[in-house]
Amino acid sequence: METEELAYVAMRAREVHDFWHPLFGLPTNLIGELALKVIEFEQMLLPMCFVSVTGGTARFSDRQRSLFYKHYFCCAVRAGMKATDLMCVYYEKHFMKI
């Protein structure tokens, strides 16, 4: 990474990714992963998220692609735009210490 700040953002994006699946009710299959990448793009504007969606939808069948764009894509765009800055939530603070 070019700067320490960019390295931290990339690391934090990987750390919070799994928290966002249940937060947005998205499965961990390819459709759910790509919908989450759309949300991540809206939240962080990272080009890798856009590239993931573009490349991932190329692997879909026509039926899957249609389902994704009709039902998941638009909802994911709205959710990502309307949600507060989810990168700044201190998720770890909500875990019980053992």
ABEGO torsion letter per residue (X at the ends): XABAAAAAAAAAAAAAAAAAAAAAGBBABAAAAAAAAAAAAAAAGBAAAAAAAAAAAAABBAAAAAAAAAAAAAAAAAAAAABBBAAABBAAAABBBX
